[in-house]
Amino acid sequence: MVALNPAQSAAVEHGDGPLLVLAGAGSGKTRVITHRIARLCERGIPPEQILAVSFTNKAAAEMSERMIPLVGRNRADRLWLSTFHSFGVRFLSEETKALGYPTRFVIFDQGDAMGVVREIVKREGLAERQMDLYSVHSRISLWKNQGITPENAPQNDFEYDVVAREVYPHYEAALRNMCAVDFDDLVYLPVKLLQSKPALREKWRNRFRYMLVDEFQDTNRIQLDLVQALANDRGNVCVVGDDDQSIYGWRGAEVGNILDFDQHFGGATIIKLEDNYRSRSPILEVANAAIARSKRKRHDKVLRSFKGPGPKVRLVNLTDQEHEAKFVAHEIRVLRKEGHDIGEMAVLYRSNLQARPIEEELRVQGLPYRLYGGTQFFDRKEVKDAVAYLRVVVNPYDELSLRRVINYPTRGIGDTTIQRMTQWSLAYGKSFADALRMIDQIPDVPDQAKRGARMLSAGLARARDNFSAGTNLAGAARQLFSDVGLERLIKEDKNPSVQKRWGNVEYVLRSLEKYEAKPGGERPSVGQFLTRITMKMDQETEETGARVTLSSLHASKGLEFDVVFLIGLNEGQLPHSRTTDPKVTEAAPTDVEEERRLFYVGVTRAREQLYLTRPKRKVLRGKVTPLVPTRFFEGLPEEHLEHFERELDAPVEADEAVAIGQALLAQLRGK
């Protein structure tokens, strides 16, 4: 085991009083936390009097596992290792009497909470037209995370704030009547109880002699209030974090909590961890230069590489987003051929929408991948629904796909009718598709179901004829989605999250257009297109199951990889347009600085090799728009960069073409 370095040792050996450990990326912060806890136990502090809080269950579990070899299982099991929210559950379970609840309470997830909001808006007549109830609930959630009660809700004229302000007290009353709490209450309610009941506060302060908080830069106002409420008179609070990695301001995190720690806890000791054990020096030189140009207050840190020199950071300009995806897939293939572990490669991006071309190209080239923290594009419900319609048109006997779409959108064909169709088809030796087409011959089927079945059959038959023509396949698919009501169902829902689903369906249509436009010997067909986009990853031949990781920058926090591709590095993407364009939002300058920190987080995920890529233009509906490189390239050290220009029509290597063909054949054989 590598010995602790001097800064780590100082943090571990610190005695009483508040301590801020500024832990740069890859500097071993988890090791410091676990060794500090072990040192406290060695000094005779009972484990049950030590509270360590992290942000995710995964991090808490990892910390617990690391403690076992340091202090033994018995003492490790007695430590309070939890997230903020799991601590809140234990607190409220013990204090139900103070909470005013009978004995137990239920925890509402977001779906439950949204249902309560929906019922209140309807009952109270608070919205004359359909509203995005998610935004209403988000306002209430944000207020709770800021410690704002219904009585103190902001007084302004913004539409959603007005409605949320009206809903908030009714929402709280409804939760109480049902003996329920929502996710935000798990921190909000303990804070309110601790602040309002001195005896209760003293009880819990005496329970914990030492507190440790990980990822302190991501805390919000109410979480800071909880730490302050639990801190004893000695202020034995150790927080670990990095203000340069504060990237969750959009969900209420306040970087000021770590920047002003010494004001919240007077007489605080500050220790910097600047030795990086993860990345090669060129990667860190780029990261240091990028974050040093921040225009807001920060704790100055300069990361130093323990691993030493390595390959330069590659800055690659590409023709467009499609070309960028091809380049990334090609490089991954080359690196794997050279012996690099594909499971140690990642593609990172600002917006989840950027994953679409990457996913499609990796599928085409037979490269396995996983979408970290989300659903793979072609596994999303709306995409699977659209693809199921296409499958039924191409193959009427695809019963699985037909059953998926037969009553979506709703057309009166319920479970009872489907059961009768199944029984009829078995009795007469017909297919399920025949049962749909011959619905009038099936007894005891309601008239509404018959009408729905006839309309669906007609739409599918018309699409089949259009597809057979072999031209304008995308137009025929669009007509199909219109005929069966799929487009109308999604577009008429005013919820922005639902509107995004139609954007995913549109992407399927654009992919079909691109497929048609590609030159080739064979006539384009929807069947071939479906084969391309539905390649299943479980047929890969990787013995280890290793896959390229695709992740948003936000979700990548805490991860690390040998090779990282940071893509889409243009103005409007990173930094995002909503932080820079006055036409989009009235963003504060601090929002742009959070985007800079997001770039910094992406750079510091790489251990050995980093690619920074950008498309030079955007092509949308035939219109070409030039793109501007991100401002975060300014000031990067040229001696640690390699610049590349890649042209769109670069030839495909022979072995790459063979591999793509083999991947497609493998999928065809799997049908």
C-alpha positions, 0 to 999 in steps of 0.5 A: 500500500502506498503511504499517505503523502504529507498533506493526506497525513495532516488531514488524517491526523488533524485533531479537534475543530473544523477542517476543510480538505480541498481534494483535487481530482484524483488526489485520494480523498476517499482514502483520506476520509477512511484513514481519518475515521480509522485514526479516530477509532484508534484514539478511542472514539466509539464508532457509533459517535462518528457520522460520515455522509456521502452523496450516493449509496454507491459511495457510502457502500464503498466507504463501508467496504474500505473501513473493514480492513482498517478497523474490523467488521465489528467497528465498521458496522457500528459507524454511521456511514450514510447519504444525507437522505438515508441519514434523514430516514433513520432520524425521522424513524426515530423521531416520528413523535416529534414529527407529529406522525403516529408511528410510521411514515411512507416515502413518496417517490417523484411519481407519487409526489407528481400525483399529489401535485396534479390532484391539487392543481385540478381540485383547486382550479389553479391552472386554466390550461394544461401546465408542466406539472413537473416544473411546478413540483420542481419549484417546490423541491428547490424551495425545500432544498433552500430551506424555504417554507410555504409561508416564505415562498418567493413572491414574484409573477413568474407563472410557475412560481405563482402556481407552485406558491399556491400548491405548496401549502396544500401539498404539505397538508396532503403529505401530512394527512397521508403520513407521507414525506417526499424525498426532499423532506428527508433532509428538510424535516430533520433540519426544521425539527433540529432548528425548532426543538433545542432539546432534540438538537442537543440530543443529536449533537451529543450523539455524534462527536465527529462528522465527516462530509464527502463531496461538500462542494455539491451540498445545497443550503438545507444540507449545510443547515443540517451539518451546522445543526448537528455540529457540536460546540467543538465544531468537529466537522471535517468536510472534503471537496473541490470547488473546481468540481462543483457542477450541480448548481442547476439542482440547488447545489451552492458552491459558496458552501465550500468557498465560505466554509471558514465563515460557517465554521470559525477557525477552520483549518484548510489542507490542500491535496494537490498530488494527483494519482490518476492522470498523466501530466499533459492531461493535468496541465490542460486541466490546470490551465482551463480552471485557472482562467475562471472568473469567479472566486475559487480556492487556488489549487495546482494538480501535480501528476504522480504518474509523470509524462504521457501522450499529448492531449489530442485536439481534433477538428472534424467536419460535422457531428456524424463525422465526429461519431465515425472518428471516435468509433474508428479510434476506439477500434484502433486502440482496441486492436493495439491492445487497449481495454475497451472497458477503460474507454469513455465518450463524454458529452454535455447533453444526452442528445449528443449520444445518439450519433455515437450510439448508432456508429458504435452499433454499426461497427459492432463495438459494445457500449453501455450508456451510463446513468441512462437508457440506451437510445434504441431502448427508450420506450418511444423509440421501441414503439416507433421501431415496433410499428416499422417491424409490424409493417415489414413483418406482419407476423411479428406478434411481439411487436404487434402486441406492443403497439396494438393499443398504443395509442389507445384505440379501444383494444383492451386485454379482453379483446386481445385474449379473444383474438388469441383464442380465435387465432389458435382455434382457427390456425390463424396468426395474431395478425390475421386476427387483427385483419379479420376482427369482424369475424371474431365474436363478442368483440366490442364495436369500439375495438373493431373500429380501432382494429380496422383503422390500425390494419388500414394504416399498416397496409398503407405503410406496407404499400408505401415501403414496397415502392422503395422510395422516400422511406422516411416520408412513408414512416412519418405518414405511418406514425401520423396515421396510427396516432403516434405523432399526435399522441406525443405532440399534443402533450405539452409536458416538455419531457414528453415533447423530447420523446418526439424528438427521439422519434424524429431522430429515427426518421432522420437516421432512415433518411441518412440510410436512404441517401447513402450510395450502395448497390442494393435498393434501400429497404426498411428491413435492412435499416431495422437490422442496422439499428437493432443490433443486440449487444448481448451477442458481442464476443467480448470475453470480459463483457467490457464496453465503451462507456457513454456518459454525460459530463454530469453523470461521469463525476467520480468515474475515471478511464484510461482513454476519454473522448470529450466531444462536441466542444463548441460554443452553445454546447459547452458552454451550453447555450442557455448559459450564454445566449440572452435569447435563451435565458437570463443566465448569470455569469456564474452559470458559465463558470459552472460550465468551465468546471464541467469541462474541467471535470471531463478532462480529469476523468482521463488517466492516460489519453485524452481526446478533445473533439469538435465538429466544425459545422452543423447540418440540419434540414439541409442548412449548414451552420458553422460552429465556433470552438469552445472558449475553454480552449483559450489559454491551453498550453500548446506544448501539451496539445496535438492538433488534428484536422480530419476530413469527412471522406477519409477512407475506411481501413480494410480491417475496419470494413471487414469488422463492420461486415462481420458485425452485420452478418452476426446480427442477421444470423441472430434473427 
